[in-house]
Amino acid sequence: MAQPALSRQIQRLEKYLGTRLLDRVPQGTRLTPAGQRFLPRAQALLQAARHAELAVREQAEPERIAIGYVEDLVITAAVRELRRRYPNAEIASRYLSCRDVGALSDKRIDALIARAPLPLAADHVFTTPLYEEPRMLVVPRGHPLADRTSVTAEELAGEEAAPCAFETADWTSYRVLGVGVPPIESYEDKLELVASGRAIAVLPVGDRRSSLRPNLVTVPIEGAPPSQVVLVSRKGDPNPMIRNFRLAAKAVLTAPAA
């Protein structure tokens, strides 16, 4: 600060306090008795103000969120909408395998979009339904059901389901049906098993990956409960971007057109 400006500020402070803080001497200036008492208290006030500012800055973390998604789901529209609403936020998306949904509990992600049911404790997560999709049957070409216009859930009731680590209900989003079918983790391995004629599969109609294989046929299923796409987050998580993402996802994510 230039000397004249500094002198004027000191004079205003002295006028406000009603006493002189500095005396001019040949060597420059020195503190008056009042100045000697005032200086350490003023320094303490400035230090307290700096500490208060640092505390606020540490608390006011930048807006950020890590979003997970699984299987065939496309969340681009929701992420784009969130970025439009909060252009300064740090927004990351992460693809997860069906075996990696524990990333939510481990706090590697803040929100997860997946198909219900999930292997997560209901009392630990907050679940928001987004949309539903009907089911379809996937069979190899030449299968007795391949030429049907539809099948019913009752017709499939007697089929034996392959073991599934995440099967928590009679109708999970992805089911492989067949006698003696071993547990299968990889989605592509499931399709290969169906294509080989050893099994059939029940999938959501929004999953178009099976259509990429010319040796597979899809048949609508009547009377089956729909596959539900949900957004889940940890209960009690104070991150405000989770609520913001929930609103954005509900606004733009809908079931794919049939």
C-alpha positions as a Markdown table, in Angstrom:
| # | Residue | x | y | z |
|---|---|---|---|---|
| 1 | Met | 0.0 | 0.0 | 0.0 |
| 2 | Ala | 1.3 | 3.5 | -0.9 |
| 3 | Gln | 2.5 | 5.6 | 2.1 |
| 4 | Pro | -0.1 | 8.4 | 1.7 |
| 5 | Ala | -3.0 | 5.9 | 1.6 |
| 6 | Leu | -1.6 | 4.0 | 4.6 |
| 7 | Ser | -1.3 | 7.3 | 6.6 |
| 8 | Arg | -4.9 | 8.2 | 5.8 |
| 9 | Gln | -6.2 | 4.9 | 6.9 |
| 10 | Ile | -4.2 | 5.1 | 10.2 |
| 11 | Gln | -5.6 | 8.6 | 10.8 |
| 12 | Arg | -9.1 | 7.4 | 10.2 |
| 13 | Leu | -8.6 | 4.5 | 12.7 |
| 14 | Glu | -7.1 | 6.9 | 15.3 |
| 15 | Lys | -10.1 | 9.3 | 14.8 |
| 16 | Tyr | -12.5 | 6.3 | 15.3 |
| 17 | Leu | -10.7 | 5.2 | 18.5 |
| 18 | Gly | -10.2 | 8.7 | 19.8 |
| 19 | Thr | -6.5 | 8.3 | 20.5 |
| 20 | Arg | -3.2 | 8.3 | 18.7 |
| 21 | Leu | -1.6 | 4.9 | 17.9 |
| 22 | Leu | 1.6 | 6.1 | 16.4 |
| 23 | Asp | 4.1 | 8.9 | 17.0 |
| 24 | Arg | 6.5 | 10.3 | 14.4 |
| 25 | Val | 10.1 | 10.1 | 15.4 |
| 26 | Pro | 13.4 | 10.7 | 13.4 |
| 27 | Gln | 13.6 | 7.0 | 12.7 |
| 28 | Gly | 10.1 | 6.9 | 11.4 |
| 29 | Thr | 7.2 | 6.0 | 13.7 |
| 30 | Arg | 6.7 | 4.2 | 17.0 |
| 31 | Leu | 3.8 | 2.9 | 18.9 |
| 32 | Thr | 2.2 | 5.1 | 21.6 |
| 33 | Pro | 1.1 | 3.3 | 24.8 |
| 34 | Ala | -2.4 | 3.1 | 23.3 |
| 35 | Gly | -0.9 | 1.6 | 20.2 |
| 36 | Gln | 1.1 | -1.0 | 22.1 |
| 37 | Arg | -2.1 | -2.2 | 23.8 |
| 38 | Phe | -4.1 | -2.1 | 20.5 |
| 39 | Leu | -1.6 | -3.9 | 18.3 |
| 40 | Pro | -1.7 | -7.5 | 19.8 |
| 41 | Arg | -5.5 | -7.4 | 20.0 |
| 42 | Ala | -5.7 | -6.2 | 16.4 |
| 43 | Gln | -3.4 | -9.0 | 15.3 |
| 44 | Ala | -5.5 | -11.6 | 17.2 |
| 45 | Leu | -8.6 | -10.3 | 15.4 |
| 46 | Leu | -7.0 | -10.6 | 12.0 |
| 47 | Gln | -5.8 | -14.2 | 12.8 |
| 48 | Ala | -9.3 | -15.2 | 14.0 |
| 49 | Ala | -10.7 | -13.8 | 10.7 |
| 50 | Arg | -8.3 | -15.8 | 8.6 |
| 51 | His | -9.1 | -19.0 | 10.6 |
| 52 | Ala | -12.8 | -18.3 | 10.1 |
| 53 | Glu | -12.3 | -17.9 | 6.3 |
| 54 | Leu | -10.3 | -21.1 | 6.1 |
| 55 | Ala | -12.9 | -23.0 | 8.1 |
| 56 | Val | -15.6 | -21.9 | 5.7 |
| 57 | Arg | -13.6 | -22.7 | 2.6 |
| 58 | Glu | -12.8 | -26.2 | 3.9 |
| 59 | Gln | -16.5 | -26.8 | 4.6 |
| 60 | Ala | -17.7 | -25.4 | 1.2 |
| 61 | Glu | -16.3 | -28.3 | -0.9 |
| 62 | Pro | -16.9 | -28.0 | -4.7 |
| 63 | Glu | -20.0 | -29.6 | -6.0 |
| 64 | Arg | -19.1 | -33.1 | -7.2 |
| 65 | Ile | -20.8 | -36.5 | -7.8 |
| 66 | Ala | -19.7 | -39.9 | -9.1 |
| 67 | Ile | -22.5 | -41.7 | -10.9 |
| 68 | Gly | -22.5 | -45.5 | -11.5 |
| 69 | Tyr | -24.5 | -47.4 | -14.0 |
| 70 | Val | -24.8 | -51.1 | -14.9 |
| 71 | Glu | -25.6 | -53.5 | -17.7 |
| 72 | Asp | -27.2 | -52.1 | -20.8 |
| 73 | Leu | -28.5 | -48.9 | -19.3 |
| 74 | Val | -27.7 | -45.6 | -21.0 |
| 75 | Ile | -27.6 | -42.5 | -18.6 |
| 76 | Thr | -26.1 | -40.0 | -21.0 |
| 77 | Ala | -29.3 | -37.8 | -21.1 |
| 78 | Ala | -29.4 | -37.6 | -17.3 |
| 79 | Val | -25.7 | -36.7 | -17.0 |
| 80 | Arg | -26.0 | -34.1 | -19.8 |
| 81 | Glu | -29.0 | -32.6 | -18.1 |
| 82 | Leu | -27.1 | -32.4 | -14.7 |
| 83 | Arg | -24.2 | -30.7 | -16.4 |
| 84 | Arg | -26.5 | -28.2 | -18.0 |
| 85 | Arg | -28.0 | -27.4 | -14.7 |
| 86 | Tyr | -24.7 | -27.3 | -12.8 |
| 87 | Pro | -22.0 | -26.3 | -15.3 |
| 88 | Asn | -19.3 | -25.8 | -12.6 |
| 89 | Ala | -19.9 | -29.1 | -10.8 |
| 90 | Glu | -17.5 | -32.0 | -11.1 |
| 91 | Ile | -19.6 | -34.9 | -12.6 |
| 92 | Ala | -18.1 | -38.3 | -13.3 |
| 93 | Ser | -19.8 | -41.4 | -14.6 |
| 94 | Arg | -18.6 | -45.0 | -14.1 |
| 95 | Tyr | -19.7 | -48.2 | -15.8 |
| 96 | Leu | -20.0 | -51.1 | -13.3 |
| 97 | Ser | -20.3 | -54.8 | -13.8 |
| 98 | Cys | -23.2 | -56.6 | -12.0 |
| 99 | Arg | -20.6 | -57.8 | -9.5 |
| 100 | Asp | -19.5 | -54.3 | -8.7 |
| 101 | Val | -22.7 | -52.7 | -7.2 |
| 102 | Gly | -20.9 | -52.7 | -3.9 |
| 103 | Ala | -19.2 | -49.5 | -5.2 |
| 104 | Leu | -22.1 | -47.6 | -3.7 |
| 105 | Ser | -21.6 | -49.0 | -0.2 |
| 106 | Asp | -17.8 | -48.5 | -0.5 |
| 107 | Lys | -18.4 | -44.8 | -1.4 |
| 108 | Arg | -16.6 | -45.2 | -4.7 |
| 109 | Ile | -19.8 | -43.7 | -6.3 |
| 110 | Asp | -22.5 | -41.5 | -4.9 |
| 111 | Ala | -25.5 | -42.7 | -6.9 |
| 112 | Leu | -26.2 | -45.8 | -8.9 |
| 113 | Ile | -28.7 | -46.4 | -11.8 |
| 114 | Ala | -29.5 | -50.1 | -12.1 |
| 115 | Arg | -32.3 | -52.6 | -12.5 |
| 116 | Ala | -34.1 | -53.8 | -9.4 |
| 117 | Pro | -33.8 | -55.9 | -7.3 |
| 118 | Leu | -30.3 | -55.1 | -6.1 |
| 119 | Pro | -28.2 | -56.9 | -3.5 |
| 120 | Leu | -28.2 | -53.9 | -1.2 |
| 121 | Ala | -29.8 | -53.6 | 2.2 |
| 122 | Ala | -33.1 | -51.6 | 1.9 |
| 123 | Asp | -32.5 | -49.8 | 5.1 |
| 124 | His | -29.1 | -48.5 | 3.9 |
| 125 | Val | -30.2 | -47.0 | 0.6 |
| 126 | Phe | -32.7 | -44.6 | -0.7 |
| 127 | Thr | -34.4 | -45.8 | -3.9 |
| 128 | Thr | -36.1 | -43.7 | -6.6 |
| 129 | Pro | -38.0 | -45.6 | -9.4 |
| 130 | Leu | -37.3 | -44.1 | -12.8 |
| 131 | Tyr | -39.2 | -46.2 | -15.3 |
| 132 | Glu | -40.4 | -49.8 | -16.1 |
| 133 | Glu | -39.9 | -52.1 | -19.1 |
| 134 | Pro | -41.8 | -55.3 | -20.1 |
| 135 | Arg | -39.9 | -58.5 | -20.4 |
| 136 | Met | -38.9 | -60.6 | -23.4 |
| 137 | Leu | -37.9 | -64.2 | -24.0 |
| 138 | Val | -34.6 | -64.8 | -25.8 |
| 139 | Val | -34.3 | -68.2 | -27.6 |
| 140 | Pro | -32.1 | -69.6 | -30.3 |
| 141 | Arg | -33.4 | -69.8 | -33.8 |
| 142 | Gly | -35.2 | -73.1 | -34.3 |
| 143 | His | -36.4 | -73.3 | -30.7 |
| 144 | Pro | -40.1 | -74.4 | -30.4 |
| 145 | Leu | -41.0 | -70.9 | -29.0 |
| 146 | Ala | -39.0 | -68.9 | -31.6 |
| 147 | Asp | -42.0 | -68.6 | -34.0 |
| 148 | Arg | -44.5 | -67.5 | -31.3 |
| 149 | Thr | -45.9 | -64.0 | -31.3 |
| 150 | Ser | -45.8 | -64.1 | -27.5 |
| 151 | Val | -45.5 | -66.4 | -24.5 |
| 152 | Thr | -47.1 | -66.2 | -21.1 |
| 153 | Ala | -45.4 | -66.1 | -17.7 |
| 154 | Glu | -47.3 | -69.2 | -16.8 |
| 155 | Glu | -45.7 | -71.1 | -19.7 |
| 156 | Leu | -42.3 | -70.3 | -18.2 |
| 157 | Ala | -43.2 | -71.0 | -14.6 |
| 158 | Gly | -42.0 | -74.6 | -14.8 |
| 159 | Glu | -38.6 | -73.8 | -16.3 |
| 160 | Glu | -35.6 | -74.3 | -14.0 |
| 161 | Ala | -33.7 | -71.1 | -13.3 |
| 162 | Ala | -29.9 | -71.1 | -13.3 |
| 163 | Pro | -28.3 | -70.2 | -9.9 |
| 164 | Cys | -27.8 | -66.5 | -9.5 |
| 165 | Ala | -25.9 | -64.8 | -6.7 |
| 166 | Phe | -28.2 | -61.7 | -6.9 |
| 167 | Glu | -31.6 | -63.5 | -7.3 |
| 168 | Thr | -33.7 | -62.0 | -4.5 |
| 169 | Ala | -37.1 | -62.4 | -6.1 |
| 170 | Asp | -38.9 | -64.8 | -8.5 |
| 171 | Trp | -38.4 | -62.3 | -11.3 |
| 172 | Thr | -35.0 | -60.7 | -11.5 |
| 173 | Ser | -34.1 | -58.5 | -14.5 |
| 174 | Tyr | -31.9 | -61.1 | -16.1 |
| 175 | Arg | -32.8 | -64.8 | -15.8 |
| 176 | Val | -31.4 | -67.8 | -17.5 |
| 177 | Leu | -33.7 | -70.9 | -17.7 |
| 178 | Gly | -32.6 | -74.4 | -18.3 |
| 179 | Val | -31.9 | -77.8 | -16.7 |
| 180 | Gly | -28.4 | -78.2 | -15.3 |
| 181 | Val | -27.3 | -74.7 | -16.3 |
| 182 | Pro | -24.3 | -73.6 | -14.2 |
| 183 | Pro | -24.0 | -70.2 | -12.5 |
| 184 | Ile | -23.0 | -67.6 | -15.1 |
| 185 | Glu | -21.7 | -64.1 | -14.4 |
| 186 | Ser | -20.9 | -62.7 | -17.9 |
| 187 | Tyr | -23.8 | -61.4 | -20.0 |
| 188 | Glu | -22.1 | -62.5 | -23.2 |
| 189 | Asp | -21.6 | -66.0 | -21.7 |
| 190 | Lys | -25.4 | -66.1 | -21.0 |
| 191 | Leu | -26.2 | -65.3 | -24.6 |
| 192 | Glu | -23.7 | -67.9 | -25.8 |
| 193 | Leu | -25.4 | -70.5 | -23.6 |
| 194 | Val | -28.8 | -69.5 | -25.1 |
| 195 | Ala | -27.4 | -69.5 | -28.7 |
| 196 | Ser | -26.0 | -73.0 | -28.1 |
| 197 | Gly | -29.5 | -74.3 | -27.3 |
| 198 | Arg | -28.7 | -75.2 | -23.7 |
| 199 | Ala | -30.9 | -72.5 | -22.1 |
| 200 | Ile | -33.4 | -69.7 | -22.7 |
| 201 | Ala | -33.3 | -66.2 | -21.2 |
| 202 | Val | -35.7 | -63.6 | -19.9 |
| 203 | Leu | -34.5 | -60.0 | -20.4 |
| 204 | Pro | -35.9 | -56.5 | -20.3 |
| 205 | Val | -37.1 | -55.4 | -23.7 |
| 206 | Gly | -34.8 | -52.3 | -23.5 |
| 207 | Asp | -31.7 | -54.5 | -23.6 |
| 208 | Arg | -31.0 | -54.6 | -27.3 |
| 209 | Arg | -27.7 | -56.5 | -27.1 |
| 210 | Ser | -29.3 | -59.8 | -27.9 |
| 211 | Ser | -30.5 | -58.3 | -31.2 |
| 212 | Leu | -26.8 | -58.0 | -32.4 |
| 213 | Arg | -26.7 | -61.8 | -32.6 |
| 214 | Pro | -28.5 | -63.2 | -35.7 |
| 215 | Asn | -28.8 | -66.6 | -34.1 |
| 216 | Leu | -31.1 | -65.3 | -31.4 |
| 217 | Val | -34.8 | -64.5 | -31.5 |
| 218 | Thr | -36.8 | -62.4 | -29.0 |
| 219 | Val | -40.4 | -63.1 | -28.1 |
| 220 | Pro | -42.6 | -60.8 | -25.9 |
| 221 | Ile | -43.8 | -62.2 | -22.6 |
| 222 | Glu | -47.3 | -61.6 | -21.4 |
| 223 | Gly | -48.2 | -61.5 | -17.7 |
| 224 | Ala | -44.7 | -61.0 | -16.4 |
| 225 | Pro | -43.9 | -58.2 | -13.9 |
| 226 | Pro | -42.0 | -55.4 | -15.5 |
| 227 | Ser | -38.3 | -54.8 | -15.1 |
| 228 | Gln | -37.8 | -51.6 | -13.0 |
| 229 | Val | -35.0 | -49.2 | -13.5 |
| 230 | Val | -34.1 | -47.3 | -10.3 |
| 231 | Leu | -31.7 | -44.7 | -8.9 |
| 232 | Val | -30.2 | -45.6 | -5.5 |
| 233 | Ser | -28.1 | -43.6 | -3.1 |
| 234 | Arg | -26.9 | -44.1 | 0.5 |
| 235 | Lys | -29.4 | -43.0 | 3.1 |
| 236 | Gly | -28.3 | -39.9 | 5.0 |
| 237 | Asp | -25.7 | -38.9 | 2.4 |
| 238 | Pro | -25.5 | -35.0 | 2.7 |
| 239 | Asn | -24.1 | -34.5 | -0.8 |
| 240 | Pro | -26.6 | -32.0 | -2.4 |
| 241 | Met | -25.7 | -33.2 | -5.9 |
| 242 | Ile | -27.4 | -36.5 | -5.3 |
| 243 | Arg | -30.8 | -34.8 | -5.0 |
| 244 | Asn | -29.9 | -32.7 | -8.0 |
| 245 | Phe | -29.1 | -35.7 | -10.1 |
| 246 | Arg | -32.3 | -37.5 | -8.9 |
| 247 | Leu | -34.3 | -34.6 | -10.2 |
| 248 | Ala | -32.4 | -34.5 | -13.5 |
| 249 | Ala | -32.8 | -38.2 | -14.0 |
| 250 | Lys | -36.5 | -38.2 | -13.3 |
| 251 | Ala | -36.9 | -35.4 | -15.8 |
| 252 | Val | -35.2 | -37.0 | -18.8 |
| 253 | Leu | -34.8 | -40.7 | -18.4 |
| 254 | Thr | -37.7 | -42.8 | -19.8 |
| 255 | Ala | -38.1 | -46.3 | -21.1 |
| 256 | Pro | -36.6 | -46.7 | -24.6 |
| 257 | Ala | -39.1 | -46.9 | -27.4 |
| 258 | Ala | -40.1 | -50.4 | -28.4 |
